[in-house]
Amino acid sequence: MTACSLFVTASNQAEAEKISRTIVEERLAACANVLGPIRSFYWWQGRVQDEPEIAFLLKTRAELVDRVIARVKELHSYTVPCVVQWPIEAGNPEYLAWVETEATGRSS
């Protein structure tokens, strides 16, 4: 099984939706789930920041992760966007097979 999830944050709903749609349309991921608003606390430029963000998940194949990260960075407004891989160790076999079938890395 090579399916994995990527956790990504964006500055707002529109950016999360644009990135998600583009990644799925380009078949770099089988599915994107825009989860909604979160509140993020983080160090940036020597200060603790407190900002609203939108989180989203991308389901893809492990071998496409580097391409997905590169594409998210191209589309993202942040200098250093959060894009982290979470392995999928188990799940509905039919769903995982679907992820592998649909995340081809080749645009239709």
ABEGO torsion letter per residue (X at the ends): XABBBBBBBBABAAAAAAAAAAAAAAGABABBBBAEBBBBBBBBGGBBBBBBBBBBBBBBBAAAAAAAAAAAAAABABABBBBBBBBBABEBAAAAAAAAAABAGBBX
